[in-house]
Amino acid sequence: MILEDLMKGGAVVTGLRPTGKKQALHLVASKAANTLGLSADALLKSIMDREQLGSTGVGGGVAIPHASCAGLNAITGFFFRLENSIDFDAIDDGPVDLVFLLLAPDEDGATHLRALAQVSRVLRRPDVREKIRNAPDDAAIMALLCGEQHSNAA
């Protein structure tokens, strides 16, 4: 599973300023829905339903919300670097400023889990997170996400 295959044009977004978890999820759902031509309300509901099962704040300032959604025919990812850290009910009780939204077609459980594992492998490294936080623009963030994945495979 290669992250650059999941992330198409416009898949990296910086500059969002949510005041909390709910607003952050609303913003990321809206951006993804607009890009994919999906209903923002339906997508947000799917993300929130998954979040009710347990926070997707995985620690280290990272959240990986994920959901299945109708109308999607391939696993798709979006990365958001927030301008400010927010409470996300993360497992380490720390604030979140890096969000990777992973969306999968309704019947694609196994591939969804492989993609989730790959995203987690890249973002669990403190050095990668720090480079992303200091990256000057969206293109640099995309290069870091995809470049780190390739270097981990070696």
Steps between C-alpha positions, in 0.01 A plus 500: 500500500660825383378826653546698181250264334244595768564872487405685184525870418385721784544222754724709726343797674662745739372804679182363659422658837240284675416575861432137592463143384146527367581807293820337372309192386239720335771694311685189381174330397394808303835523319499130414134501392555801272804339340329162454155626403335339803246626750684683779224415748508127419878492517506685832242257639718202400808659659311590818346151523851351492626754751223395742668157519817662636719795425722480195752726673796261499749711696796717415270776374350273232143395425402253230123522462374238259170382366329303229277696269255427223579643159875455531667246271857518633673561832586869523707699747522866598760656727435814706753703696305714743618849591426435865496186712161385625369257757409180315457254788825338384630189673793697646268787606713733287372755251482424127628711212555235229195323356497230234147423379467157342185410307414162355221355289232322702616145423878546517591396856832322446650766275374768738689335788821472295477868407435595863806302608716672238388849603568411862851370420595826331350734761613318814859618449577818701756620243248476218235686698749778578602533135133522399430765762789708362435438129455825305207393281260226388740359240773459761258321733394266220864428417573426866203265540579307183879519532498369857284212392748402231795526739317280751455231236874476433 
